[in-house]
Amino acid sequence: MELSRGVITGLLADWQKGDGTALERLLPLIRAEIHHIARRQLARLPGQSMHPSSLVQEALVRLAPKHGAEWNDREHFYAVTARIMRYVLVDHARRHSRTKRGGHATPLPIDETTVLSREQLDEVVAIDLALERLAQLDPRKSDVFEMRFFGGLTLEEIAQALDIGTRTVDRDWRFARAWLRRELSQGL
């Protein structure tokens, strides 16, 4: 497993430097984990039909080195991937909501067959707005919530990615959940 971690980190560094072949060698090693992250995020939106592969594909496009995404190691890459997937879903929800209000449709980079209820669209945007407010108050707690909730990372993986202790991650996770629950219950 440690060999795989080192190989993944090395390939991520090569890809970040612009080595196009590094992504081809990297994908078989990370495919299962990034699909797990996508499935976890999509599971939070029951009743929709977006395929995890569509979310993964859009995230990888946005993670391409030319877009400026940066990561330090494997855990940080998965955390950034979770954040990018969150942005993809929020962007999609906002476009879909705008179209429903009479705005002009724009091409969707993800599966156009996605069907989200009005409540789900509002929930995705509300969570995003609440996380942005939490990030202004305490960026680390916002990062912990995002990595755990959206990325499905373990407390240990988050601790390693943020270079903090697991007890601190656990406290931040509990605080962020309670804070977001309170914010969302107030109707934003």
TIVO-2410 file (N, C-alpha, C; in nm, 3 decimals):
# residues 188
REC num residu      c1      c2      c3 atome chaine
REC   1      M   0.082  -0.119   0.000     N      A
REC   1      M   0.000   0.000   0.000    CA      A
REC   1      M   0.087   0.126   0.000     C      A
REC   2      E   0.194   0.126   0.081     N      A
REC   2      E   0.283   0.242   0.085    CA      A
REC   2      E   0.349   0.263  -0.051     C      A
REC   3      L   0.383   0.154  -0.120     N      A
REC   3      L   0.441   0.166  -0.253    CA      A
REC   3      L   0.342   0.236  -0.344     C      A
REC   4      S   0.214   0.195  -0.337     N      A
REC   4      S   0.111   0.257  -0.419    CA      A
REC   4      S   0.098   0.405  -0.387     C      A
REC   5      R   0.102   0.441  -0.257     N      A
REC   5      R   0.093   0.581  -0.218    CA      A
REC   5      R   0.208   0.661  -0.278     C      A
REC   6      G   0.328   0.608  -0.270     N      A
REC   6      G   0.444   0.677  -0.326    CA      A
REC   6      G   0.437   0.689  -0.476     C      A
REC   7      V   0.392   0.584  -0.541     N      A
REC   7      V   0.377   0.585  -0.687    CA      A
REC   7      V   0.272   0.688  -0.727     C      A
REC   8      I   0.159   0.688  -0.655     N      A
REC   8      I   0.052   0.783  -0.686    CA      A
REC   8      I   0.101   0.926  -0.667     C      A
REC   9      T   0.168   0.952  -0.556     N      A
REC   9      T   0.220   1.087  -0.531    CA      A
REC   9      T   0.317   1.129  -0.640     C      A
REC  10      G   0.405   1.037  -0.681     N      A
REC  10      G   0.501   1.068  -0.788    CA      A
REC  10      G   0.432   1.097  -0.921     C      A
REC  11      L   0.332   1.016  -0.955     N      A
REC  11      L   0.260   1.038  -1.080    CA      A
REC  11      L   0.179   1.168  -1.075     C      A
REC  12      L   0.122   1.199  -0.959     N      A
REC  12      L   0.051   1.326  -0.944    CA      A
REC  12      L   0.146   1.444  -0.967     C      A
REC  13      A   0.267   1.434  -0.913     N      A
REC  13      A   0.365   1.541  -0.931    CA      A
REC  13      A   0.402   1.554  -1.078     C      A
REC  14      D   0.421   1.440  -1.145     N      A
REC  14      D   0.454   1.443  -1.288    CA      A
REC  14      D   0.340   1.504  -1.369     C      A
REC  15      W   0.216   1.465  -1.338     N      A
REC  15      W   0.099   1.519  -1.409    CA      A
REC  15      W   0.088   1.669  -1.386     C      A
REC  16      Q   0.112   1.711  -1.262     N      A
REC  16      Q   0.104   1.853  -1.229    CA      A
REC  16      Q   0.209   1.934  -1.306     C      A
REC  17      K   0.321   1.871  -1.336     N      A
REC  17      K   0.427   1.938  -1.412    CA      A
REC  17      K   0.399   1.939  -1.561     C      A
REC  18      G   0.289   1.871  -1.602     N      A
REC  18      G   0.251   1.874  -1.743    CA      A
REC  18      G   0.280   1.747  -1.820     C      A
REC  19      D   0.323   1.642  -1.753     N      A
REC  19      D   0.351   1.514  -1.820    CA      A
REC  19      D   0.218   1.445  -1.851     C      A
REC  20      G   0.177   1.448  -1.978     N      A
REC  20      G   0.050   1.391  -2.019    CA      A
REC  20      G   0.042   1.241  -2.001     C      A
REC  21      T   0.155   1.172  -2.010     N      A
REC  21      T   0.152   1.026  -1.994    CA      A
REC  21      T   0.134   0.986  -1.848     C      A
REC  22      A   0.164   1.078  -1.756     N      A
REC  22      A   0.149   1.047  -1.614    CA      A
REC  22      A   0.002   1.020  -1.581     C      A
REC  23      L  -0.089   1.094  -1.642     N      A
REC  23      L  -0.231   1.072  -1.617    CA      A
REC  23      L  -0.274   0.934  -1.664     C      A
REC  24      E  -0.222   0.891  -1.778     N      A
REC  24      E  -0.256   0.757  -1.828    CA      A
REC  24      E  -0.211   0.648  -1.731     C      A
REC  25      R  -0.096   0.665  -1.671     N      A
REC  25      R  -0.046   0.567  -1.574    CA      A
REC  25      R  -0.114   0.581  -1.439     C      A
REC  26      L  -0.161   0.703  -1.408     N      A
REC  26      L  -0.223   0.732  -1.279    CA      A
REC  26      L  -0.366   0.681  -1.271     C      A
REC  27      L  -0.442   0.695  -1.378     N      A
REC  27      L  -0.585   0.662  -1.374    CA      A
REC  27      L  -0.617   0.522  -1.323     C      A
REC  28      P  -0.547   0.419  -1.366     N      A
REC  28      P  -0.580   0.287  -1.311    CA      A
REC  28      P  -0.559   0.276  -1.160     C      A
REC  29      L  -0.468   0.356  -1.107     N      A
REC  29      L  -0.438   0.351  -0.963    CA      A
REC  29      L  -0.539   0.430  -0.879     C      A
REC  30      I  -0.601   0.534  -0.938     N      A
REC  30      I  -0.690   0.620  -0.861    CA      A
REC  30      I  -0.837   0.606  -0.900     C      A
REC  31      R  -0.864   0.536  -1.009     N      A
REC  31      R  -1.001   0.530  -1.062    CA      A
REC  31      R  -1.103   0.486  -0.957     C      A
REC  32      A  -1.075   0.380  -0.884     N      A
REC  32      A  -1.170   0.329  -0.786    CA      A
REC  32      A  -1.198   0.433  -0.677     C      A
REC  33      E  -1.094   0.498  -0.629     N      A
REC  33      E  -1.112   0.596  -0.522    CA      A
REC  33      E  -1.189   0.720  -0.569     C      A
REC  34      I  -1.159   0.772  -0.686     N      A
REC  34      I  -1.232   0.892  -0.729    CA      A
REC  34      I  -1.376   0.859  -0.768     C      A
REC  35      H  -1.400   0.737  -0.815     N      A
REC  35      H  -1.539   0.695  -0.839    CA      A
REC  35      H  -1.613   0.681  -0.706     C      A
REC  36      H  -1.544   0.635  -0.604     N      A
REC  36      H  -1.605   0.626  -0.470    CA      A
REC  36      H  -1.644   0.766  -0.421     C      A
REC  37      I  -1.556   0.863  -0.440     N      A
REC  37      I  -1.585   1.000  -0.400    CA      A
REC  37      I  -1.708   1.051  -0.477     C      A
REC  38      A  -1.712   1.025  -0.607     N      A
REC  38      A  -1.826   1.070  -0.689    CA      A
REC  38      A  -1.955   1.003  -0.645     C      A
REC  39      R  -1.951   0.872  -0.623     N      A
REC  39      R  -2.072   0.801  -0.578    CA      A
REC  39      R  -2.120   0.855  -0.444     C      A
REC  40      R  -2.027   0.885  -0.357     N      A
REC  40      R  -2.063   0.937  -0.225    CA      A
REC  40      R  -2.132   1.073  -0.238     C      A
REC  41      Q  -2.079   1.158  -0.323     N      A
REC  41      Q  -2.141   1.289  -0.340    CA      A
REC  41      Q  -2.279   1.276  -0.405     C      A
REC  42      L  -2.291   1.190  -0.504     N      A
REC  42      L  -2.420   1.174  -0.572    CA      A
REC  42      L  -2.522   1.106  -0.482     C      A
REC  43      A  -2.477   1.024  -0.389     N      A
REC  43      A  -2.569   0.958  -0.296    CA      A
REC  43      A  -2.636   1.059  -0.204     C      A
REC  44      R  -2.573   1.173  -0.186     N      A
REC  44      R  -2.630   1.277  -0.102    CA      A
REC  44      R  -2.745   1.350  -0.171     C      A
REC  45      L  -2.766   1.319  -0.301     N      A
REC  45      L  -2.873   1.380  -0.378    CA      A
REC  45      L  -2.963   1.270  -0.434     C      A
REC  46      P  -3.042   1.205  -0.350     N      A
REC  46      P  -3.125   1.095  -0.399    CA      A
REC  46      P  -3.226   1.144  -0.503     C      A
REC  47      G  -3.260   1.054  -0.595     N      A
REC  47      G  -3.360   1.086  -0.695    CA      A
REC  47      G  -3.302   1.147  -0.822     C      A
REC  48      Q  -3.174   1.158  -0.832     N      A
REC  48      Q  -3.114   1.212  -0.954    CA      A
REC  48      Q  -3.049   1.099  -1.032     C      A
REC  49      S  -3.020   1.123  -1.158     N      A
REC  49      S  -2.972   1.015  -1.243    CA      A
REC  49      S  -2.833   1.040  -1.301     C      A
REC  50      M  -2.759   1.134  -1.247     N      A
REC  50      M  -2.624   1.159  -1.297    CA      A
REC  50      M  -2.537   1.038  -1.269     C      A
REC  51      H  -2.458   1.002  -1.364     N      A
REC  51      H  -2.369   0.888  -1.348    CA      A
REC  51      H  -2.238   0.935  -1.286     C      A
REC  52      P  -2.183   0.859  -1.192     N      A
REC  52      P  -2.056   0.899  -1.130    CA      A
REC  52      P  -1.945   0.925  -1.231     C      A
REC  53      S  -1.944   0.851  -1.342     N      A
REC  53      S  -1.840   0.870  -1.443    CA      A
REC  53      S  -1.844   1.010  -1.502     C      A
REC  54      S  -1.963   1.066  -1.516     N      A
REC  54      S  -1.976   1.202  -1.568    CA      A
REC  54      S  -1.914   1.302  -1.472     C      A
REC  55      L  -1.939   1.283  -1.344     N      A
REC  55      L  -1.884   1.371  -1.242    CA      A
REC  55      L  -1.732   1.357  -1.236     C      A
REC  56      V  -1.683   1.234  -1.244     N      A
REC  56      V  -1.538   1.209  -1.243    CA      A
REC  56      V  -1.473   1.275  -1.363     C      A
REC  57      Q  -1.533   1.260  -1.481     N      A
REC  57      Q  -1.475   1.316  -1.603    CA      A
REC  57      Q  -1.465   1.469  -1.594     C      A
REC  58      E  -1.571   1.534  -1.549     N      A
REC  58      E  -1.568   1.680  -1.537    CA      A
REC  58      E  -1.466   1.723  -1.432     C      A
REC  59      A  -1.456   1.650  -1.323     N      A
REC  59      A  -1.358   1.683  -1.219    CA      A
REC  59      A  -1.216   1.671  -1.273     C      A
REC  60      L  -1.189   1.564  -1.348     N      A
REC  60      L  -1.054   1.547  -1.403    CA      A
REC  60      L  -1.018   1.658  -1.500     C      A
REC  61      V  -1.117   1.704  -1.578     N      A
REC  61      V  -1.090   1.816  -1.669    CA      A
REC  61      V  -1.051   1.939  -1.588     C      A
REC  62      R  -1.125   1.963  -1.479     N      A
REC  62      R  -1.095   2.080  -1.397    CA      A
REC  62      R  -0.968   2.063  -1.314     C      A
REC  63      L  -0.925   1.939  -1.296     N      A
REC  63      L  -0.803   1.913  -1.220    CA      A
REC  63      L  -0.679   1.921  -1.308     C      A
REC  64      A  -0.698   1.931  -1.437     N      A
REC  64      A  -0.584   1.934  -1.529    CA      A
REC  64      A  -0.489   2.047  -1.489     C      A
REC  65      P  -0.358   2.023  -1.500     N      A
REC  65      P  -0.260   2.122  -1.458    CA      A
REC  65      P  -0.282   2.260  -1.520     C      A
REC  66      K  -0.334   2.267  -1.642     N      A
REC  66      K  -0.353   2.398  -1.706    CA      A
REC  66      K  -0.458   2.483  -1.634     C      A
REC  67      H  -0.543   2.419  -1.553     N      A
REC  67      H  -0.645   2.492  -1.477    CA      A
REC  67      H  -0.591   2.540  -1.343     C      A
REC  68      G  -0.469   2.508  -1.311     N      A
REC  68      G  -0.406   2.560  -1.190    CA      A
REC  68      G  -0.433   2.482  -1.062     C      A
REC  69      A  -0.495   2.366  -1.071     N      A
REC  69      A  -0.517   2.285  -0.952    CA      A
REC  69      A  -0.382   2.237  -0.900     C      A
REC  70      E  -0.365   2.244  -0.771     N      A
REC  70      E  -0.239   2.200  -0.710    CA      A
REC  70      E  -0.266   2.106  -0.595     C      A
REC  71      W  -0.178   2.011  -0.575     N      A
REC  71      W  -0.188   1.918  -0.464    CA      A
REC  71      W  -0.049   1.877  -0.421     C      A
REC  72      N  -0.038   1.839  -0.294     N      A
REC  72      N   0.092   1.804  -0.237    CA      A
REC  72      N   0.120   1.654  -0.239     C      A
REC  73      D   0.013   1.575  -0.220     N      A
REC  73      D   0.029   1.431  -0.214    CA      A
REC  73      D  -0.105   1.366  -0.245     C      A
REC  74      R  -0.109   1.235  -0.227     N      A
REC  74      R  -0.229   1.157  -0.259    CA      A
REC  74      R  -0.352   1.205  -0.182     C      A
REC  75      E  -0.342   1.223  -0.052     N      A
REC  75      E  -0.455   1.265   0.030    CA      A
REC  75      E  -0.503   1.404  -0.010     C      A
REC  76      H  -0.408   1.493  -0.033     N      A
REC  76      H  -0.443   1.628  -0.074    CA      A
REC  76      H  -0.513   1.624  -0.211     C      A
REC  77      F  -0.467   1.540  -0.302     N      A
REC  77      F  -0.531   1.525  -0.433    CA      A
REC  77      F  -0.676   1.483  -0.416     C      A
REC  78      Y  -0.703   1.383  -0.330     N      A
REC  78      Y  -0.840   1.338  -0.309    CA      A
REC  78      Y  -0.925   1.449  -0.246     C      A
REC  79      A  -0.866   1.527  -0.158     N      A
REC  79      A  -0.939   1.639  -0.097    CA      A
REC  79      A  -0.973   1.744  -0.203     C      A
REC  80      V  -0.877   1.775  -0.289     N      A
REC  80      V  -0.902   1.871  -0.397    CA      A
REC  80      V  -1.006   1.815  -0.493     C      A
REC  81      T  -0.999   1.686  -0.521     N      A
REC  81      T  -1.097   1.621  -0.608    CA      A
REC  81      T  -1.237   1.634  -0.550     C      A
REC  82      A  -1.252   1.612  -0.421     N      A
REC  82      A  -1.383   1.626  -0.357    CA      A
REC  82      A  -1.434   1.768  -0.370     C      A
REC  83      R  -1.346   1.864  -0.351     N      A
REC  83      R  -1.387   2.005  -0.363    CA      A
REC  83      R  -1.429   2.037  -0.507     C      A
REC  84      I  -1.352   1.990  -0.603     N      A
REC  84      I  -1.386   2.016  -0.744    CA      A
REC  84      I  -1.521   1.953  -0.778     C      A
REC  85      M  -1.545   1.831  -0.730     N      A
REC  85      M  -1.674   1.766  -0.756    CA      A
REC  85      M  -1.788   1.846  -0.694     C      A
REC  86      R  -1.764   1.898  -0.576     N      A
REC  86      R  -1.866   1.984  -0.512    CA      A
REC  86      R  -1.894   2.103  -0.603     C      A
REC  87      Y  -1.791   2.167  -0.656     N      A
REC  87      Y  -1.810   2.283  -0.743    CA      A
REC  87      Y  -1.886   2.245  -0.870     C      A
REC  88      V  -1.854   2.128  -0.925     N      A
REC  88      V  -1.925   2.082  -1.045    CA      A
REC  88      V  -2.074   2.069  -1.015     C      A
REC  89      L  -2.107   2.006  -0.902     N      A
REC  89      L  -2.248   1.987  -0.866    CA      A
REC  89      L  -2.317   2.120  -0.838     C      A
REC  90      V  -2.249   2.210  -0.771     N      A
REC  90      V  -2.308   2.340  -0.740    CA      A
REC  90      V  -2.327   2.420  -0.870     C      A
REC  91      D  -2.227   2.419  -0.956     N      A
REC  91      D  -2.242   2.489  -1.085    CA      A
REC  91      D  -2.359   2.434  -1.164     C      A
REC  92      H  -2.370   2.303  -1.166     N      A
REC  92      H  -2.479   2.239  -1.237    CA      A
REC  92      H  -2.614   2.278  -1.176     C      A
REC  93      A  -2.623   2.277  -1.045     N      A
REC  93      A  -2.748   2.313  -0.977    CA      A
REC  93      A  -2.785   2.457  -1.006     C      A
REC  94      R  -2.689   2.546  -1.005     N      A
REC  94      R  -2.717   2.687  -1.033    CA      A
REC  94      R  -2.762   2.707  -1.178     C      A
REC  95      R  -2.695   2.642  -1.272     N      A
REC  95      R  -2.736   2.653  -1.413    CA      A
REC  95      R  -2.876   2.599  -1.432     C      A
REC  96      H  -2.902   2.483  -1.371     N      A
REC  96      H  -3.033   2.419  -1.384    CA      A
REC  96      H  -3.141   2.508  -1.323     C      A
REC  97      S  -3.112   2.568  -1.210     N      A
REC  97      S  -3.207   2.657  -1.143    CA      A
REC  97      S  -3.232   2.781  -1.227     C      A
REC  98      R  -3.127   2.838  -1.286     N      A
REC  98      R  -3.139   2.957  -1.370    CA      A
REC  98      R  -3.224   2.926  -1.493     C      A
REC  99      T  -3.205   2.809  -1.552     N      A
REC  99      T  -3.283   2.770  -1.668    CA      A
REC  99      T  -3.430   2.755  -1.632     C      A
REC 100      K  -3.457   2.699  -1.515     N      A
REC 100      K  -3.596   2.684  -1.471    CA      A
REC 100      K  -3.664   2.819  -1.452     C      A
REC 101      R  -3.587   2.922  -1.420     N      A
REC 101      R  -3.644   3.054  -1.398    CA      A
REC 101      R  -3.654   3.133  -1.528     C      A
REC 102      G  -3.626   3.069  -1.642     N      A
REC 102      G  -3.642   3.136  -1.770    CA      A
REC 102      G  -3.513   3.183  -1.832     C      A
REC 103      G  -3.400   3.156  -1.769     N      A
REC 103      G  -3.272   3.194  -1.828    CA      A
REC 103      G  -3.239   3.107  -1.947     C      A
REC 104      H  -3.143   3.147  -2.023     N      A
REC 104      H  -3.105   3.068  -2.139    CA      A
REC 104      H  -3.020   2.950  -2.095     C      A
REC 105      A  -3.047   2.838  -2.155     N      A
REC 105      A  -2.972   2.717  -2.122    CA      A
REC 105      A  -2.829   2.731  -2.172     C      A
REC 106      T  -2.736   2.678  -2.094     N      A
REC 106      T  -2.596   2.675  -2.135    CA      A
REC 106      T  -2.554   2.530  -2.146     C      A
REC 107      P  -2.456   2.501  -2.229     N      A
REC 107      P  -2.412   2.362  -2.242    CA      A
REC 107      P  -2.362   2.310  -2.108     C      A
REC 108      L  -2.404   2.190  -2.072     N      A
REC 108      L  -2.362   2.130  -1.947    CA      A
REC 108      L  -2.245   2.037  -1.971     C      A
REC 109      P  -2.137   2.051  -1.894     N      A
REC 109      P  -2.024   1.963  -1.913    CA      A
REC 109      P  -2.045   1.826  -1.850     C      A
REC 110      I  -2.152   1.811  -1.774     N      A
REC 110      I  -2.181   1.682  -1.713    CA      A
REC 110      I  -2.309   1.629  -1.773     C      A
REC 111      D  -2.342   1.509  -1.739     N      A
REC 111      D  -2.455   1.438  -1.796    CA      A
REC 111      D  -2.583   1.522  -1.793     C      A
REC 112      E  -2.634   1.556  -1.910     N      A
REC 112      E  -2.752   1.641  -1.920    CA      A
REC 112      E  -2.878   1.571  -1.874     C      A
REC 113      T  -2.876   1.441  -1.852     N      A
REC 113      T  -2.996   1.371  -1.810    CA      A
REC 113      T  -3.020   1.381  -1.660     C      A
REC 114      T  -2.936   1.456  -1.591     N      A
REC 114      T  -2.952   1.469  -1.448    CA      A
REC 114      T  -3.087   1.531  -1.415     C      A
REC 115      V  -3.159   1.471  -1.324     N      A
REC 115      V  -3.289   1.522  -1.283    CA      A
REC 115      V  -3.283   1.547  -1.133     C      A
REC 116      L  -3.286   1.673  -1.095     N      A
REC 116      L  -3.284   1.710  -0.955    CA      A
REC 116      L  -3.413   1.784  -0.923     C      A
REC 117      S  -3.470   1.754  -0.808     N      A
REC 117      S  -3.589   1.828  -0.767    CA      A
REC 117      S  -3.548   1.969  -0.727     C      A
REC 118      R  -3.644   2.058  -0.720     N      A
REC 118      R  -3.619   2.196  -0.680    CA      A
REC 118      R  -3.555   2.200  -0.541     C      A
REC 119      E  -3.604   2.114  -0.451     N      A
REC 119      E  -3.550   2.110  -0.315    CA      A
REC 119      E  -3.404   2.067  -0.316     C      A
REC 120      Q  -3.369   1.969  -0.401     N      A
REC 120      Q  -3.231   1.922  -0.408    CA      A
REC 120      Q  -3.140   2.031  -0.464     C      A
REC 121      L  -3.187   2.102  -0.566     N      A
REC 121      L  -3.108   2.212  -0.621    CA      A
REC 121      L  -3.082   2.316  -0.513     C      A
REC 122      D  -3.188   2.352  -0.442     N      A
REC 122      D  -3.174   2.451  -0.336    CA      A
REC 122      D  -3.080   2.401  -0.226     C      A
REC 123      E  -3.087   2.271  -0.194     N      A
REC 123      E  -3.003   2.215  -0.088    CA      A
REC 123      E  -2.856   2.219  -0.127     C      A
REC 124      V  -2.824   2.184  -0.252     N      A
REC 124      V  -2.685   2.187  -0.298    CA      A
REC 124      V  -2.630   2.328  -0.287     C      A
REC 125      V  -2.706   2.426  -0.332     N      A
REC 125      V  -2.660   2.565  -0.327    CA      A
REC 125      V  -2.653   2.613  -0.181     C      A
REC 126      A  -2.750   2.575  -0.098     N      A
REC 126      A  -2.751   2.617   0.043    CA      A
REC 126      A  -2.629   2.561   0.117     C      A
REC 127      I  -2.596   2.436   0.094     N      A
REC 127      I  -2.478   2.377   0.159    CA      A
REC 127      I  -2.352   2.450   0.112     C      A
REC 128      D  -2.344   2.479  -0.017     N      A
REC 128      D  -2.228   2.549  -0.069    CA      A
REC 128      D  -2.215   2.687  -0.005     C      A
REC 129      L  -2.325   2.761   0.003     N      A
REC 129      L  -2.320   2.894   0.063    CA      A
REC 129      L  -2.282   2.887   0.211     C      A
REC 130      A  -2.338   2.790   0.282     N      A
REC 130      A  -2.304   2.774   0.423    CA      A
REC 130      A  -2.157   2.739   0.440     C      A
REC 131      L  -2.105   2.653   0.355     N      A
REC 131      L  -1.962   2.618   0.363    CA      A
REC 131      L  -1.875   2.739   0.333     C      A
REC 132      E  -1.918   2.824   0.242     N      A
REC 132      E  -1.841   2.945   0.214    CA      A
REC 132      E  -1.837   3.036   0.337     C      A
REC 133      R  -1.950   3.047   0.408     N      A
REC 133      R  -1.953   3.128   0.530    CA      A
REC 133      R  -1.865   3.066   0.638     C      A
REC 134      L  -1.872   2.935   0.652     N      A
REC 134      L  -1.787   2.868   0.750    CA      A
REC 134      L  -1.640   2.888   0.715     C      A
REC 135      A  -1.607   2.884   0.588     N      A
REC 135      A  -1.468   2.904   0.545    CA      A
REC 135      A  -1.418   3.044   0.582     C      A
REC 136      Q  -1.507   3.142   0.580     N      A
REC 136      Q  -1.468   3.277   0.621    CA      A
REC 136      Q  -1.439   3.283   0.771     C      A
REC 137      L  -1.516   3.206   0.848     N      A
REC 137      L  -1.497   3.204   0.993    CA      A
REC 137      L  -1.381   3.115   1.035     C      A
REC 138      D  -1.372   2.997   0.972     N      A
REC 138      D  -1.269   2.900   1.008    CA      A
REC 138      D  -1.243   2.809   0.888     C      A
REC 139      P  -1.146   2.847   0.806     N      A
REC 139      P  -1.120   2.770   0.683    CA      A
REC 139      P  -1.088   2.622   0.708     C      A
REC 140      R  -1.017   2.592   0.815     N      A
REC 140      R  -0.981   2.453   0.840    CA      A
REC 140      R  -1.105   2.368   0.869     C      A
REC 141      K  -1.196   2.418   0.947     N      A
REC 141      K  -1.318   2.342   0.977    CA      A
REC 141      K  -1.400   2.320   0.850     C      A
REC 142      S  -1.403   2.419   0.763     N      A
REC 142      S  -1.471   2.404   0.635    CA      A
REC 142      S  -1.404   2.296   0.550     C      A
REC 143      D  -1.271   2.297   0.548     N      A
REC 143      D  -1.196   2.196   0.473    CA      A
REC 143      D  -1.222   2.056   0.528     C      A
REC 144      V  -1.222   2.044   0.659     N      A
REC 144      V  -1.246   1.913   0.722    CA      A
REC 144      V  -1.384   1.862   0.683     C      A
REC 145      F  -1.485   1.947   0.691     N      A
REC 145      F  -1.620   1.905   0.656    CA      A
REC 145      F  -1.626   1.862   0.510     C      A
REC 146      E  -1.569   1.941   0.423     N      A
REC 146      E  -1.571   1.912   0.280    CA      A
REC 146      E  -1.501   1.779   0.249     C      A
REC 147      M  -1.386   1.757   0.308     N      A
REC 147      M  -1.312   1.634   0.283    CA      A
REC 147      M  -1.386   1.512   0.335     C      A
REC 148      R  -1.448   1.525   0.450     N      A
REC 148      R  -1.519   1.412   0.511    CA      A
REC 148      R  -1.654   1.389   0.445     C      A
REC 149      F  -1.735   1.493   0.434     N      A
REC 149      F  -1.872   1.481   0.384    CA      A
REC 149      F  -1.874   1.454   0.235     C      A
REC 150      F  -1.804   1.536   0.159     N      A
REC 150      F  -1.807   1.521   0.013    CA      A
REC 150      F  -1.704   1.421  -0.037     C      A
REC 151      G  -1.587   1.419   0.026     N      A
REC 151      G  -1.481   1.333  -0.024    CA      A
REC 151      G  -1.477   1.194   0.035     C      A
REC 152      G  -1.541   1.177   0.151     N      A
REC 152      G  -1.541   1.046   0.214    CA      A
REC 152      G  -1.407   1.006   0.272     C      A
REC 153      L  -1.317   1.104   0.293     N      A
REC 153      L  -1.187   1.072   0.350    CA      A
REC 153      L  -1.203   1.037   0.497     C      A
REC 154      T  -1.117   0.950   0.546     N      A
REC 154      T  -1.118   0.913   0.687    CA      A
REC 154      T  -1.057   1.026   0.768     C      A
REC 155      L  -1.077   1.019   0.899     N      A
REC 155      L  -1.016   1.120   0.986    CA      A
REC 155      L  -0.865   1.120   0.971     C      A
REC 156      E  -0.807   1.001   0.959     N      A
REC 156      E  -0.662   0.989   0.944    CA      A
REC 156      E  -0.613   1.052   0.813     C      A
REC 157      E  -0.686   1.028   0.705     N      A
REC 157      E  -0.647   1.086   0.575    CA      A
REC 157      E  -0.657   1.238   0.578     C      A
REC 158      I  -0.760   1.289   0.643     N      A
REC 158      I  -0.775   1.434   0.654    CA      A
REC 158      I  -0.663   1.491   0.739     C      A
REC 159      A  -0.633   1.425   0.849     N      A
REC 159      A  -0.524   1.470   0.936    CA      A
REC 159      A  -0.393   1.477   0.859     C      A
REC 160      Q  -0.367   1.376   0.778     N      A
REC 160      Q  -0.244   1.375   0.700    CA      A
REC 160      Q  -0.246   1.486   0.594     C      A
REC 161      A  -0.359   1.505   0.527     N      A
REC 161      A  -0.368   1.607   0.423    CA      A
REC 161      A  -0.351   1.748   0.480     C      A
REC 162      L  -0.404   1.770   0.600     N      A
REC 162      L  -0.397   1.904   0.661    CA      A
REC 162      L  -0.280   1.919   0.759     C      A
REC 163      D  -0.208   1.809   0.782     N      A
REC 163      D  -0.094   1.809   0.872    CA      A
REC 163      D  -0.133   1.852   1.013     C      A
REC 164      I  -0.242   1.788   1.063     N      A
REC 164      I  -0.290   1.811   1.199    CA      A
REC 164      I  -0.323   1.675   1.261     C      A
REC 165      G  -0.351   1.673   1.390     N      A
REC 165      G  -0.383   1.549   1.458    CA      A
REC 165      G  -0.524   1.501   1.431     C      A
REC 166      T  -0.545   1.371   1.445     N      A
REC 166      T  -0.679   1.314   1.420    CA      A
REC 166      T  -0.780   1.363   1.523     C      A
REC 167      R  -0.738   1.388   1.645     N      A
REC 167      R  -0.832   1.441   1.746    CA      A
REC 167      R  -0.878   1.581   1.707     C      A
REC 168      T  -0.789   1.659   1.651     N      A
REC 168      T  -0.827   1.792   1.603    CA      A
REC 168      T  -0.925   1.780   1.488     C      A
REC 169      V  -0.899   1.687   1.396     N      A
REC 169      V  -0.990   1.664   1.284    CA      A
REC 169      V  -1.127   1.623   1.336     C      A
REC 170      D  -1.131   1.534   1.433     N      A
REC 170      D  -1.259   1.489   1.489    CA      A
REC 170      D  -1.335   1.605   1.552     C      A
REC 171      R  -1.266   1.689   1.627     N      A
REC 171      R  -1.332   1.806   1.688    CA      A
REC 171      R  -1.383   1.902   1.580     C      A
REC 172      D  -1.300   1.928   1.479     N      A
REC 172      D  -1.341   2.016   1.370    CA      A
REC 172      D  -1.460   1.959   1.295     C      A
REC 173      W  -1.460   1.828   1.272     N      A
REC 173      W  -1.570   1.761   1.202    CA      A
REC 173      W  -1.700   1.776   1.279     C      A
REC 174      R  -1.696   1.750   1.410     N      A
REC 174      R  -1.816   1.762   1.493    CA      A
REC 174      R  -1.866   1.906   1.498     C      A
REC 175      F  -1.773   2.001   1.511     N      A
REC 175      F  -1.811   2.142   1.514    CA      A
REC 175      F  -1.875   2.183   1.381     C      A
REC 176      A  -1.809   2.149   1.271     N      A
REC 176      A  -1.859   2.191   1.138    CA      A
REC 176      A  -1.997   2.132   1.110     C      A
REC 177      R  -2.018   2.005   1.147     N      A
REC 177      R  -2.150   1.943   1.127    CA      A
REC 177      R  -2.257   2.017   1.205     C      A
REC 178      A  -2.228   2.046   1.331     N      A
REC 178      A  -2.326   2.116   1.414    CA      A
REC 178      A  -2.350   2.258   1.362     C      A
REC 179      W  -2.245   2.326   1.323     N      A
REC 179      W  -2.257   2.462   1.272    CA      A
REC 179      W  -2.340   2.464   1.144     C      A
REC 180      L  -2.311   2.373   1.052     N      A
REC 180      L  -2.386   2.369   0.926    CA      A
REC 180      L  -2.532   2.327   0.950     C      A
REC 181      R  -2.553   2.234   1.040     N      A
REC 181      R  -2.690   2.194   1.072    CA      A
REC 181      R  -2.770   2.314   1.122     C      A
REC 182      R  -2.708   2.392   1.209     N      A
REC 182      R  -2.775   2.511   1.262    CA      A
REC 182      R  -2.800   2.613   1.150     C      A
REC 183      E  -2.700   2.638   1.068     N      A
REC 183      E  -2.715   2.734   0.958    CA      A
REC 183      E  -2.824   2.693   0.861     C      A
REC 184      L  -2.825   2.565   0.825     N      A
REC 184      L  -2.925   2.517   0.728    CA      A
REC 184      L  -3.064   2.515   0.788     C      A
REC 185      S  -3.076   2.492   0.917     N      A
REC 185      S  -3.209   2.490   0.980    CA      A
REC 185      S  -3.267   2.630   0.993     C      A
REC 186      Q  -3.182   2.731   0.987     N      A
REC 186      Q  -3.231   2.869   0.997    CA      A
REC 186      Q  -3.283   2.921   0.864     C      A
REC 187      G  -3.279   2.835   0.763     N      A
REC 187      G  -3.336   2.872   0.635    CA      A
REC 187      G  -3.251   2.962   0.549     C      A
REC 188      L  -3.130   2.992   0.595     N      A
REC 188      L  -3.039   3.075   0.520    CA      A
REC 188      L  -3.111   3.193   0.462     C      A
***
